[in-house]
């Protein structure tokens, strides 16, 4: 899950604004459950 988030984060600057914002909101919600594993 962490690696997926990293890929999305890396690609985010290249995504259209609305999609980027939507993905950011989605990943932020998911990260709440994976931060400990990610670190």
C-alpha distance matrix in Angstrom:
0.0 3.8 5.5 5.1 6.3 8.7 10.0 10.6 12.3 14.3 15.4 16.1 19.7 20.6 19.8 22.6 22.8 22.2 19.1 17.8 18.7 17.1 13.7 14.1 15.1 12.3 9.5 11.8 12.0 8.4 8.3 11.4 9.7 7.1 9.7 11.4 8.9 8.0 11.8
3.8 0.0 3.8 5.4 5.0 6.3 8.8 9.9 10.4 12.3 14.3 15.0 18.1 19.6 19.3 22.4 22.4 22.3 19.5 17.4 18.3 17.6 14.1 13.6 15.1 13.1 9.6 11.3 12.5 9.4 7.7 11.0 10.2 6.9 7.8 9.8 7.6 5.2 8.8
5.5 3.8 0.0 3.8 5.3 5.0 6.3 8.6 9.7 10.5 12.4 14.0 17.0 17.9 18.1 21.4 22.1 22.3 19.2 17.2 18.9 18.3 14.5 14.6 16.8 14.7 11.4 13.8 15.3 12.3 11.1 14.6 13.9 10.6 11.5 13.3 10.7 8.2 11.3
5.1 5.4 3.8 0.0 3.8 5.4 5.2 6.2 8.6 9.9 10.7 12.0 15.4 16.0 15.5 18.7 19.4 19.3 16.0 14.5 16.3 15.2 11.5 12.3 14.4 12.0 9.2 12.3 13.6 10.7 10.6 14.2 13.7 11.2 12.7 15.1 12.8 10.6 14.0
6.3 5.0 5.3 3.8 0.0 3.8 5.4 5.1 6.0 8.5 9.8 10.1 13.5 14.9 14.4 17.3 17.4 17.4 14.6 12.5 13.7 13.2 9.5 9.3 11.6 9.9 6.5 9.0 11.1 8.8 8.0 11.8 12.2 9.9 10.5 13.6 12.2 9.5 12.5
8.7 6.3 5.0 5.4 3.8 0.0 3.8 5.5 5.0 6.1 8.6 9.7 12.4 13.9 14.4 17.7 18.1 18.9 16.1 13.5 15.3 15.5 11.9 11.3 14.2 13.1 9.7 11.7 14.3 12.3 10.7 14.4 15.0 12.2 12.0 14.7 13.2 9.8 12.1
10.0 8.8 6.3 5.2 5.4 3.8 0.0 3.8 5.4 5.1 6.2 8.4 11.2 11.7 12.2 15.8 16.9 17.7 14.6 12.5 15.1 15.1 11.4 11.9 15.0 13.7 11.0 13.7 16.1 14.1 13.4 17.1 17.5 15.0 15.4 18.0 16.2 13.1 15.7
10.6 9.9 8.6 6.2 5.1 5.5 3.8 0.0 3.8 5.4 5.1 5.8 9.3 10.0 9.5 12.8 13.6 14.1 11.0 8.9 11.3 11.3 7.7 8.4 11.6 10.5 8.3 11.2 13.7 12.3 12.1 15.8 16.7 14.8 15.3 18.5 17.2 14.3 17.0
12.3 10.4 9.7 8.6 6.0 5.0 5.4 3.8 0.0 3.8 5.4 5.1 7.8 9.8 10.2 13.3 13.3 14.5 12.2 9.1 11.1 12.1 8.9 8.0 11.6 11.5 8.9 10.7 13.9 13.0 11.9 15.4 16.9 14.9 14.5 17.8 17.0 13.7 15.7
14.3 12.3 10.5 9.9 8.5 6.1 5.1 5.4 3.8 0.0 3.8 5.7 7.1 8.5 10.1 13.6 14.4 16.3 13.9 11.0 13.7 14.9 11.8 11.5 15.2 15.0 12.5 14.5 17.6 16.5 15.3 18.9 20.2 17.8 17.3 20.3 19.1 15.6 17.4
15.4 14.3 12.4 10.7 9.8 8.6 6.2 5.1 5.4 3.8 0.0 3.8 5.7 5.6 6.7 10.5 12.0 13.7 11.1 8.8 12.1 13.1 10.3 11.0 14.7 14.4 12.7 15.2 18.0 17.1 16.7 20.3 21.5 19.6 19.6 22.8 21.5 18.3 20.5
16.1 15.0 14.0 12.0 10.1 9.7 8.4 5.8 5.1 5.7 3.8 0.0 3.8 5.4 5.2 8.3 8.8 10.6 8.5 5.5 8.6 10.2 8.0 8.1 11.8 12.3 11.1 13.0 16.0 15.9 15.6 18.8 20.6 19.2 19.0 22.5 21.8 18.6 20.7
19.7 18.1 17.0 15.4 13.5 12.4 11.2 9.3 7.8 7.1 5.7 3.8 0.0 3.8 5.6 8.1 8.6 11.5 10.4 7.5 10.3 12.8 11.3 10.9 14.5 15.6 14.6 15.9 19.1 19.4 18.7 21.8 23.9 22.4 21.8 25.2 24.7 21.3 22.9
20.6 19.6 17.9 16.0 14.9 13.9 11.7 10.0 9.8 8.5 5.6 5.4 3.8 0.0 3.8 6.8 8.9 11.6 10.1 8.3 11.8 13.6 12.2 12.9 16.4 17.0 16.2 18.2 21.1 21.0 20.9 24.1 25.9 24.4 24.2 27.6 26.7 23.4 25.4
19.8 19.3 18.1 15.5 14.4 14.4 12.2 9.5 10.2 10.1 6.7 5.2 5.6 3.8 0.0 3.8 6.3 8.3 6.4 5.4 9.1 10.4 9.5 10.9 13.9 14.4 14.4 16.6 19.0 19.2 19.7 22.8 24.5 23.4 23.7 27.2 26.4 23.4 25.7
22.6 22.4 21.4 18.7 17.3 17.7 15.8 12.8 13.3 13.6 10.5 8.3 8.1 6.8 3.8 0.0 3.8 5.8 5.5 5.9 8.6 10.0 10.5 12.0 14.3 15.3 16.1 17.9 20.1 20.9 21.6 24.4 26.3 25.8 26.0 29.7 29.2 26.3 28.6
22.8 22.4 22.1 19.4 17.4 18.1 16.9 13.6 13.3 14.4 12.0 8.8 8.6 8.9 6.3 3.8 0.0 3.8 5.5 5.1 6.0 8.5 9.8 10.3 12.2 14.1 15.1 16.1 18.4 19.8 20.5 22.7 25.1 24.9 24.8 28.6 28.6 25.8 27.8
22.2 22.3 22.3 19.3 17.4 18.9 17.7 14.1 14.5 16.3 13.7 10.6 11.5 11.6 8.3 5.8 3.8 0.0 3.8 5.4 5.1 6.1 8.5 9.8 10.6 12.2 14.1 15.2 16.8 18.4 19.7 21.7 23.9 24.2 24.5 28.3 28.3 25.9 28.2
19.1 19.5 19.2 16.0 14.6 16.1 14.6 11.0 12.2 13.9 11.1 8.5 10.4 10.1 6.4 5.5 5.5 3.8 0.0 3.8 5.5 5.0 6.0 8.4 9.9 10.4 12.0 13.9 15.4 16.3 17.8 20.2 22.0 21.9 22.7 26.3 25.9 23.5 26.1
17.8 17.4 17.2 14.5 12.5 13.5 12.5 8.9 9.1 11.0 8.8 5.5 7.5 8.3 5.4 5.9 5.1 5.4 3.8 0.0 3.8 5.4 5.1 6.0 8.6 9.8 10.4 11.9 14.2 15.1 15.8 18.4 20.5 20.1 20.3 24.0 23.8 21.0 23.3
18.7 18.3 18.9 16.3 13.7 15.3 15.1 11.3 11.1 13.7 12.1 8.6 10.3 11.8 9.1 8.6 6.0 5.1 5.5 3.8 0.0 3.8 5.5 5.0 6.2 8.6 9.9 10.4 12.5 14.3 15.0 17.0 19.5 19.7 19.7 23.5 23.8 21.4 23.5
17.1 17.6 18.3 15.2 13.2 15.5 15.1 11.3 12.1 14.9 13.1 10.2 12.8 13.6 10.4 10.0 8.5 6.1 5.0 5.4 3.8 0.0 3.8 5.4 5.2 6.2 8.6 9.9 10.9 12.5 14.1 16.0 18.0 18.6 19.3 23.0 23.0 21.0 23.6
13.7 14.1 14.5 11.5 9.5 11.9 11.4 7.7 8.9 11.8 10.3 8.0 11.3 12.2 9.5 10.5 9.8 8.5 6.0 5.1 5.5 3.8 0.0 3.8 5.4 4.9 6.0 8.3 9.9 10.4 11.8 14.4 16.0 15.9 16.7 20.4 20.0 17.8 20.6
14.1 13.6 14.6 12.3 9.3 11.3 11.9 8.4 8.0 11.5 11.0 8.1 10.9 12.9 10.9 12.0 10.3 9.8 8.4 6.0 5.0 5.4 3.8 0.0 3.8 5.4 5.2 5.9 8.6 9.8 10.2 12.5 14.9 14.8 14.8 18.6 18.8 16.4 18.6
15.1 15.1 16.8 14.4 11.6 14.2 15.0 11.6 11.6 15.2 14.7 11.8 14.5 16.4 13.9 14.3 12.2 10.6 9.9 8.6 6.2 5.2 5.4 3.8 0.0 3.8 5.6 5.2 6.3 8.8 9.9 11.3 13.8 14.7 15.0 18.7 19.3 17.6 19.8
12.3 13.1 14.7 12.0 9.9 13.1 13.7 10.5 11.5 15.0 14.4 12.3 15.6 17.0 14.4 15.3 14.1 12.2 10.4 9.8 8.6 6.2 4.9 5.4 3.8 0.0 3.8 5.5 5.3 6.4 8.7 10.5 12.0 12.8 14.1 17.6 17.6 16.2 19.0
9.5 9.6 11.4 9.2 6.5 9.7 11.0 8.3 8.9 12.5 12.7 11.1 14.6 16.2 14.4 16.1 15.1 14.1 12.0 10.4 9.9 8.6 6.0 5.2 5.6 3.8 0.0 3.8 5.3 4.9 5.8 8.7 10.2 10.1 11.0 14.6 14.4 12.6 15.4
11.8 11.3 13.8 12.3 9.0 11.7 13.7 11.2 10.7 14.5 15.2 13.0 15.9 18.2 16.6 17.9 16.1 15.2 13.9 11.9 10.4 9.9 8.3 5.9 5.2 5.5 3.8 0.0 3.8 5.5 5.1 6.6 9.4 10.0 9.9 13.6 14.5 12.8 14.9
12.0 12.5 15.3 13.6 11.1 14.3 16.1 13.7 13.9 17.6 18.0 16.0 19.1 21.1 19.0 20.1 18.4 16.8 15.4 14.2 12.5 10.9 9.9 8.6 6.3 5.3 5.3 3.8 0.0 3.8 5.6 5.6 7.8 9.6 10.6 13.8 14.7 14.0 16.3
8.4 9.4 12.3 10.7 8.8 12.3 14.1 12.3 13.0 16.5 17.1 15.9 19.4 21.0 19.2 20.9 19.8 18.4 16.3 15.1 14.3 12.5 10.4 9.8 8.8 6.4 4.9 5.5 3.8 0.0 3.8 5.4 5.8 6.8 8.8 11.8 11.9 11.3 14.2
8.3 7.7 11.1 10.6 8.0 10.7 13.4 12.1 11.9 15.3 16.7 15.6 18.7 20.9 19.7 21.6 20.5 19.7 17.8 15.8 15.0 14.1 11.8 10.2 9.9 8.7 5.8 5.1 5.6 3.8 0.0 3.8 5.2 4.9 5.4 8.9 9.5 8.4 10.9
11.4 11.0 14.6 14.2 11.8 14.4 17.1 15.8 15.4 18.9 20.3 18.8 21.8 24.1 22.8 24.4 22.7 21.7 20.2 18.4 17.0 16.0 14.4 12.5 11.3 10.5 8.7 6.6 5.6 5.4 3.8 0.0 3.8 5.8 5.9 8.6 10.4 10.3 12.0
9.7 10.2 13.9 13.7 12.2 15.0 17.5 16.7 16.9 20.2 21.5 20.6 23.9 25.9 24.5 26.3 25.1 23.9 22.0 20.5 19.5 18.0 16.0 14.9 13.8 12.0 10.2 9.4 7.8 5.8 5.2 3.8 0.0 3.8 6.0 7.6 8.4 9.6 11.7
7.1 6.9 10.6 11.2 9.9 12.2 15.0 14.8 14.9 17.8 19.6 19.2 22.4 24.4 23.4 25.8 24.9 24.2 21.9 20.1 19.7 18.6 15.9 14.8 14.7 12.8 10.1 10.0 9.6 6.8 4.9 5.8 3.8 0.0 3.8 5.5 5.2 5.9 8.6
9.7 7.8 11.5 12.7 10.5 12.0 15.4 15.3 14.5 17.3 19.6 19.0 21.8 24.2 23.7 26.0 24.8 24.5 22.7 20.3 19.7 19.3 16.7 14.8 15.0 14.1 11.0 9.9 10.6 8.8 5.4 5.9 6.0 3.8 0.0 3.8 5.4 4.9 6.1
11.4 9.8 13.3 15.1 13.6 14.7 18.0 18.5 17.8 20.3 22.8 22.5 25.2 27.6 27.2 29.7 28.6 28.3 26.3 24.0 23.5 23.0 20.4 18.6 18.7 17.6 14.6 13.6 13.8 11.8 8.9 8.6 7.6 5.5 3.8 0.0 3.8 5.4 5.4
8.9 7.6 10.7 12.8 12.2 13.2 16.2 17.2 17.0 19.1 21.5 21.8 24.7 26.7 26.4 29.2 28.6 28.3 25.9 23.8 23.8 23.0 20.0 18.8 19.3 17.6 14.4 14.5 14.7 11.9 9.5 10.4 8.4 5.2 5.4 3.8 0.0 3.8 5.5
8.0 5.2 8.2 10.6 9.5 9.8 13.1 14.3 13.7 15.6 18.3 18.6 21.3 23.4 23.4 26.3 25.8 25.9 23.5 21.0 21.4 21.0 17.8 16.4 17.6 16.2 12.6 12.8 14.0 11.3 8.4 10.3 9.6 5.9 4.9 5.4 3.8 0.0 3.8
11.8 8.8 11.3 14.0 12.5 12.1 15.7 17.0 15.7 17.4 20.5 20.7 22.9 25.4 25.7 28.6 27.8 28.2 26.1 23.3 23.5 23.6 20.6 18.6 19.8 19.0 15.4 14.9 16.3 14.2 10.9 12.0 11.7 8.6 6.1 5.4 5.5 3.8 0.0
